[in-house]
Amino acid sequence: MNIEKHIEAIIRTIDPDAHDLQRTPARVSDAFEELYSGYKHDPKTRANVLYNSEMDEMVILKNIPFESNCEHHLMPMIGEVSVGYLPCGRIIGLSKLARIVDCYAHRMQLQERFTMEVAQAINSIIEPKGVAVHVRAEHFCLTHRGVKKAGTHCVTRYFLGKIKENPELRKEFLEEINA
């Protein structure tokens, strides 16, 4: 499928007399290649730096910025992800947690699924005792069109293992990311 050809058809449908847009279809195609590059990456290969460790307290990386596009309107959702995990004999390089987030953010997404995918990927890669993921994002389909509710954010959370089972661990994670 030729994205450029389809983008040109969309532009001509919106403005049949569009001028100075000869390169726009190619630029949009290049942008789509970048925006949706997450489909080409396996989070396991992007997060392959693991270290043996006796660390047994929660590791938290908070406020990881992300940009994605909602699959319903192909409009941006922009926000932050905080992740935490309880190591079980090994830890992961911190930048690899951000790479996992990026891998899933660069796909058409629903925030709820995105939150779960990040948690499940961390769980399968590190095999920790527990995982916590918290996502807060602004959705342009809500703030810039339709009901136009500027300043609203969606918050999703997903917990696995001991963090899901233990309210004190959940509380510890949530207090730390909100500190």
C-alpha positions in Angstrom: 0.0 0.0 0.0 1.4 3.4 -1.0 0.8 5.8 1.9 1.8 8.8 -0.2 -0.9 8.1 -2.7 -3.6 7.8 0.0 -2.5 10.9 1.8 -2.7 12.9 -1.5 -6.2 11.6 -2.0 -7.2 12.7 1.5 -5.7 16.1 0.9 -7.5 16.5 -2.4 -10.8 15.4 -0.7 -10.4 18.1 1.9 -9.1 20.8 -0.5 -9.4 20.0 -4.2 -7.4 23.1 -5.1 -4.6 22.5 -2.6 -1.4 24.3 -3.7 2.2 24.0 -2.5 1.5 20.5 -1.1 3.6 18.4 -3.6 5.9 17.2 -0.9 3.3 16.8 1.9 2.3 13.2 1.1 6.0 12.2 1.2 6.5 14.1 4.5 3.4 12.5 6.0 4.6 9.0 4.9 8.0 9.7 6.6 6.3 10.9 9.7 4.1 7.7 9.8 7.2 5.6 9.5 8.7 7.3 12.6 5.4 7.5 14.6 4.6 3.9 14.1 8.1 2.4 14.2 7.1 0.4 17.3 5.6 -2.3 15.2 9.1 -3.1 13.9 10.6 -3.6 17.3 10.3 -6.4 19.8 10.6 -5.0 23.3 12.7 -8.1 24.4 15.4 -7.2 21.9 15.3 -3.5 22.9 15.7 -4.4 26.6 18.4 -7.0 26.6 20.7 -5.5 29.3 20.1 -7.5 32.5 22.4 -7.7 35.5 22.5 -10.1 38.3 21.7 -8.3 41.6 20.8 -9.0 45.2 18.7 -5.8 45.2 15.3 -6.8 46.8 13.6 -3.4 47.2 11.4 -1.7 44.6 13.2 0.0 41.6 11.2 2.9 40.3 11.7 5.0 37.2 9.3 7.8 37.1 8.0 10.5 34.7 9.2 8.8 31.4 7.8 11.1 28.7 5.9 9.5 25.9 4.0 10.5 22.8 1.6 8.1 21.0 -1.5 8.3 18.8 -4.9 7.0 19.8 -6.1 4.3 17.5 -9.6 5.7 17.3 -8.8 9.1 15.8 -5.1 9.0 15.1 -4.7 12.0 17.3 -1.8 12.5 19.8 -1.8 11.4 23.4 1.0 12.8 25.3 2.0 12.0 28.9 4.3 10.3 31.3 4.8 6.7 32.4 6.2 5.6 35.8 7.3 2.0 36.2 8.4 0.0 39.2 9.4 -3.5 39.8 10.6 -5.8 42.6 13.8 -7.5 41.5 14.2 -11.3 41.8 17.9 -11.9 41.3 18.3 -9.5 38.3 17.8 -5.9 37.3 17.6 -4.1 34.0 19.4 -1.1 32.7 17.2 1.9 33.4 17.3 3.2 29.8 15.9 -0.1 28.7 12.7 0.6 30.7 12.3 3.8 28.7 12.9 1.8 25.5 10.1 -0.6 26.4 7.8 2.4 26.9 8.9 3.8 23.5 8.4 0.5 21.7 4.7 0.4 22.7 4.2 4.2 22.4 5.2 4.1 18.8 2.1 2.1 17.8 -1.5 3.1 17.4 -2.7 2.7 21.0 -5.4 2.7 23.6 -4.0 4.0 26.9 -5.4 1.1 28.8 -3.8 -1.5 26.5 -0.5 0.5 26.5 -0.3 0.4 30.3 -0.8 -3.3 30.3 1.6 -4.0 27.5 4.4 -2.1 29.2 3.8 -4.0 32.5 3.6 -7.4 30.8 6.8 -6.8 28.8 8.7 -5.8 31.9 7.4 -8.8 33.7 8.4 -11.2 30.9 11.8 -9.7 30.4 13.0 -9.3 34.0 10.8 -11.9 35.7 10.6 -9.8 38.8 8.5 -10.5 42.0 6.1 -7.7 40.9 5.5 -4.8 38.4 3.7 -1.5 38.6 2.9 0.8 35.7 1.2 4.2 36.0 0.3 6.3 32.9 -1.0 9.9 32.9 -1.8 11.4 29.5 -3.6 14.1 27.7 -5.7 12.9 24.7 -6.1 15.4 21.9 -9.2 13.6 20.7 -10.7 14.8 24.0 -9.0 18.1 24.4 -8.8 19.4 20.9 -12.0 18.0 19.2 -15.4 16.7 20.1 -16.1 17.8 23.7 -12.9 19.9 23.8 -12.2 19.5 27.6 -8.8 21.2 27.8 -6.6 20.2 30.8 -8.1 16.8 31.3 -5.9 13.7 31.7 -6.5 10.0 31.7 -4.8 8.0 34.4 -4.3 4.2 34.1 -2.5 1.7 36.4 -1.6 -1.9 36.1 0.0 -4.1 38.7 1.4 -7.6 38.6 2.7 -10.1 41.1 3.5 -9.1 44.7 2.7 -5.4 43.9 -0.8 -6.3 42.9 -1.3 -8.6 45.9 0.1 -6.2 48.5 -1.7 -2.9 49.2 1.4 -1.6 51.0 3.6 -2.1 48.0 1.1 -0.4 45.7 0.9 2.5 48.2 4.7 2.7 48.3 4.9 2.9 44.5 2.1 5.5 44.2 3.5 7.7 47.0 6.9 7.7 45.4 5.8 8.6 41.9 3.6 11.4 43.3 6.4 12.8 45.6 
